[in-house]
């Protein structure tokens, strides 16, 4: 991972403020011990120490752990232990009061957050606290044509050449984009399609659906995906287009053809996600159906497994 990714994360004040608030709630100064899983440059571990943790273990498999150690020295932060390893490879983990892990992706689970947090329970003493606690995933229809039009640039290659095969691949991908409420279907359009508790769920195969009855004629160009995470009770962090911007932005999932919907049409999306596999690190499928008077008039099925080429 290049340093720019870490810079963007640390520049995200929404992210930092949320984790600081969460750690402040669960750390008892002078007593608590903490493990920061996927520590990166060490910010969350440093926060824990500055908030009074007696001892902090920073676990990171990448070479960036060396930079974290340098930064700890530069800031005279004591009480830290550095582990260059994947947390799952530590056979005798230290037992701590708090495990914190910020390994959330643009798609909530694409960085194997579920698998890592499930294993990280081994680090917790009885009665210990896992941060984050719970995550919910949301979807809403996109009415702004610009997102889909961008993917149609294959139709405008020089010399009138036919690049439609490449165009089809583009619609079996998802895209990180900044999406705002004006880009979405008007009204109460957000639907939760998945929810899980990190303290108990281990199955990375997620499936859910969402439905809308359209109040007026509209053209739909795809769907926005985002998540909302409960770090600890009373502290949340999310990527909703209705909330403050974060470095994660939102995810745009296109449809192969724009859907011309009339008032009263029913729009549905079925989403399947599987973590820990594929070239993207996650499997994602979405099937979109438009019904009018109970009859299917359009249906599109997409799979990012088809959107990768070697």
C-alpha atoms as one frame of an Amber mdcrd trajectory, in Angstrom:
protein
   0.000   0.000   0.000   1.492   3.334  -1.017   1.769   6.104   1.576  -0.922
   8.135  -0.192  -3.604   5.728   1.032  -2.483   6.264   4.614  -2.337  10.028
   4.112  -5.945  10.058   2.868  -7.118   8.000   5.844  -5.404  10.240   8.361
  -6.715  13.351   6.596 -10.268  12.072   7.117 -11.286  14.013  10.207 -14.702
  12.317  10.355 -12.999   8.928  10.648 -10.460  10.088  13.223 -13.017  11.880
  15.394 -15.308   8.852  15.454 -12.568   6.428  16.516 -11.242   8.850  19.116
 -14.742   9.164  20.584 -15.143   5.373  20.587 -11.804   4.735  22.277 -12.484
   7.434  24.840 -15.637   5.547  25.866 -14.006   2.151  26.339 -10.554   2.962
  27.758 -10.131   3.242  31.513  -7.044   5.427  32.000  -4.171   3.628  33.661
  -5.867   0.246  33.445  -6.997  -0.738  29.939  -4.865  -2.686  27.522  -5.520
  -2.378  23.795  -4.696  -4.198  20.544  -4.864  -2.232  17.287  -5.350  -4.774
  14.494  -4.245  -3.598  11.047  -2.464  -0.686  12.696  -0.991   0.909   9.577
   0.868   4.079  10.565  -0.289   3.586  14.154  -2.765   6.410  14.684  -5.421
   4.413  16.552  -2.818   2.793  18.773  -1.292   6.193  19.501  -4.767   7.536
  20.296  -5.327   4.685  22.744  -2.091   5.447  24.577  -2.786   9.183  24.730
  -6.265   8.425  26.089  -4.672   6.545  28.985  -4.258   2.913  27.903  -1.694
   1.178  30.069  -0.355  -0.943  27.219  -1.005  -1.005  23.475  -0.169  -3.717
  20.925   0.014  -2.593  17.289  -0.421  -5.476  14.852   0.321  -4.895  11.162
   1.561  -7.334   8.531   2.930  -4.663   6.183   6.276  -2.919   6.305   4.465
   0.269   7.302   4.774  -1.017  10.874   8.372   0.222  10.731   7.105   3.710
   9.948   4.658   3.428  12.857   7.573   2.662  15.183   9.468   5.704  13.871
   6.431   7.908  14.415   6.030   6.570  17.955   9.649   7.477  18.713   9.235
  10.940  17.156   6.216  11.565  19.389   7.711   9.969  22.516   4.791   7.546
  22.893   5.589   4.871  25.502   3.919   1.573  26.317   3.703   0.285  22.726
   4.467  -3.187  21.371   4.864  -3.669  17.606   3.967  -6.929  15.869   4.784
  -7.318  12.172   2.394 -10.144  11.368  -1.127 -10.796  10.275  -3.188 -11.079
  13.428  -4.406 -14.541  12.415  -0.797 -15.780  12.368  -0.131 -14.841  15.998
  -0.598 -18.154  17.764  -0.352 -16.825  21.315  -1.920 -13.374  21.140  -1.670
 -10.915  24.008  -4.859 -10.747  26.046  -6.296  -7.231  26.117  -9.346  -5.325
  27.261 -10.045  -3.624  23.924  -9.488  -4.718  20.331  -9.850  -1.951  17.752
  -9.608  -2.542  14.010 -10.309  -0.085  11.226 -10.243  -2.348   8.202 -13.388
  -1.127   6.498 -13.432  -0.665   2.731 -15.444   1.360   0.252 -17.563  -1.779
   0.104 -17.872  -2.422   3.811 -16.364  -5.907   3.971 -13.924  -5.907   1.057
 -10.831  -5.734   3.302 -11.817  -8.963   5.084 -13.083  -7.043   8.091 -15.457
  -9.840   9.068 -12.843 -12.588   9.003 -10.215 -10.463  10.738 -12.534  -9.329
  13.519 -13.840 -12.855  14.040 -10.275 -14.060  14.576  -9.352 -10.990  16.638
 -11.713 -12.135  19.381  -8.817 -14.403  20.429  -7.034 -11.258  21.677  -9.843
 -10.287  24.070  -9.980 -11.075  27.739 -13.347 -12.255  29.053 -15.634  -9.255
  29.056 -13.426  -7.344  26.628 -14.661  -4.900  24.003 -14.472  -5.241  20.235
 -14.440  -2.036  18.170 -16.391  -1.841  15.851 -19.538  -3.599  17.059 -21.978
  -3.717  14.147 -22.351  -2.653  10.527 -25.318  -2.066   8.230 -25.254  -1.805
   4.424 -27.565   0.421   2.395 -28.612   0.925  -1.219 -30.531   3.599  -3.140
 -31.361   4.179  -6.839 -29.280   6.715  -8.744 -31.106   9.161 -11.005 -28.096
  11.180 -12.165 -27.179  10.093 -15.695 -23.579  11.324 -15.373 -22.409   8.236
 -13.494 -23.615   5.848 -16.188 -22.650   8.148 -19.068 -19.042   8.039 -17.896
 -19.005   4.284 -18.506 -20.389   4.730 -22.020 -17.191   6.399 -23.223 -16.437
   3.090 -24.995 -19.074   4.207 -27.533 -16.934   7.229 -28.419 -13.554   5.674
 -29.209 -11.769   7.080 -32.286 -12.452   5.993 -35.859 -15.895   4.597 -35.040
 -14.394   1.348 -33.738 -16.670  -1.138 -31.969 -15.599  -1.495 -28.315 -18.933
  -2.835 -27.082 -17.308  -5.966 -25.610 -15.188  -3.747 -23.363 -18.249  -1.661
 -22.550 -20.046  -4.746 -21.243 -17.168  -5.447 -18.853 -17.481  -1.939 -17.436
 -21.027  -2.639 -16.330 -19.856  -5.664 -14.351 -17.771  -3.418 -12.111 -18.515
  -1.034  -9.271 -16.949   2.399  -8.873 -15.919   4.609  -5.963 -17.611   7.952
  -6.530 -18.715  10.956  -4.503 -22.517  10.718  -4.517 -24.782  13.368  -2.998
 -28.516  13.288  -2.212 -29.383  15.167  -5.417 -27.948  12.223  -7.409 -30.453
   9.799  -5.886 -34.111   9.019  -6.307 -36.064  11.772  -4.594 -37.677  11.180
  -1.225 -37.054   8.403   1.281 -34.976   6.212  -1.024 -32.401   4.532   1.260
 -32.950   0.848   1.995 -30.964  -1.377   4.346 -30.089  -4.632   2.636 -27.724
  -6.198   5.192 -26.739  -5.962   8.864 -24.311  -7.951  10.977 -22.754  -8.005
  14.453 -18.988  -8.418  14.432 -19.100 -10.087  17.855 -21.054 -13.084  16.597
 -21.269 -13.348  12.792 -18.603 -15.299  10.905 -20.313 -16.065   7.581 -18.957
 -13.788   4.846 -21.730 -14.783   2.446 -24.175 -11.897   2.601 -27.451 -11.581
   0.749 -30.234  -9.049   0.794 -32.716  -7.149  -1.299 -34.504  -3.821  -1.538
 -37.734  -2.644  -3.159 -39.210   0.684  -4.242 -42.594   1.698  -5.641 -41.868
   4.742  -7.764 -44.109   7.747  -7.107 -43.368   9.443 -10.444 -41.775   8.802
 -13.821 -37.993   8.659 -13.543 -34.966   7.211 -15.339 -32.735   5.068 -13.130
 -29.028   4.804 -13.995 -27.763   2.492 -11.272 -27.485   2.252  -7.506 -25.481
   3.812  -4.695 -24.049   1.574  -1.975 -22.815   2.685   1.440 -22.497   1.525
   5.028 -23.140   2.695   8.582 -21.014   1.288  11.395 -21.588   1.331  15.152
 -18.102   1.583  16.659 -19.377   1.420  20.243 -22.743   2.279  21.766 -23.509
   5.880  20.871 -20.668   6.357  18.356 -21.249   5.752  14.653 -19.206   6.153
  11.491 -20.632   5.850   7.999 -20.343   6.653   4.335 -23.914   7.773   3.691
 -24.391  10.399   0.968 -26.707  12.067   3.502 -23.862  12.434   6.033 -20.507
  14.214   6.180 -18.057  13.222   3.409 -15.316  10.708   4.192 -12.326   9.401
   2.249 -14.372   6.283   1.422 -16.956   8.236  -0.638 -19.723   5.896  -1.902
 -19.883   3.001  -4.375 -21.774   3.230  -7.664 -23.185  -0.012  -9.097 -24.374
   0.532 -12.702 -27.121  -1.069 -14.734 -26.456  -2.284 -18.272 -29.308  -0.180
 -19.647 -31.005   2.804 -18.058 -34.451   1.983 -16.695 -37.301   4.226 -17.862
 -39.775   3.916 -15.016 -43.359   5.139 -14.883 -45.253   6.175 -11.779 -46.313
   3.031  -9.931 -43.541   0.824 -11.326 -41.837  -1.468  -8.860 -38.041  -1.492
  -8.781 -36.095  -4.228  -7.026 -32.453  -5.094  -6.453 -31.097  -8.362  -5.085
 -27.523  -8.200  -3.813 -25.146 -11.045  -3.071 -21.733 -10.502  -1.498 -19.033
 -12.969  -0.568 -15.899 -11.892   1.245 -12.381 -13.204   1.035 -12.263 -14.240
  -2.605 -11.842 -13.191  -6.204  -9.458 -10.717  -7.735 -11.321  -7.873  -6.055
 -11.002  -9.502  -2.623 -14.776  -9.708  -2.565 -17.519 -11.180  -4.710 -20.464
  -8.951  -5.566 -23.535  -9.674  -7.657 -26.587  -7.500  -8.181 -29.762  -8.234
 -10.114 -32.141  -5.420 -10.948 -35.782  -5.951 -11.892 -38.415  -3.464 -13.059
 -42.098  -4.456 -12.911 -45.159  -2.680 -14.238 -48.605  -3.884 -13.208 -46.944
  -7.026 -11.874 -45.153  -7.858 -15.151 -41.369  -7.832 -15.524 -40.458  -5.328
 -18.227 -36.685  -5.123 -17.604 -34.100  -7.216 -15.793 -30.320  -6.887 -15.584
 -27.878  -9.152 -13.780 -24.307  -8.073 -12.949 -21.295  -9.804 -11.385 -17.899
  -8.228 -10.703 -16.389 -11.657 -11.227 -17.021 -11.074 -14.944 -15.622  -7.560
 -14.842 -11.958  -8.493 -14.371  -9.498  -9.254 -17.133  -5.953 -10.509 -16.816
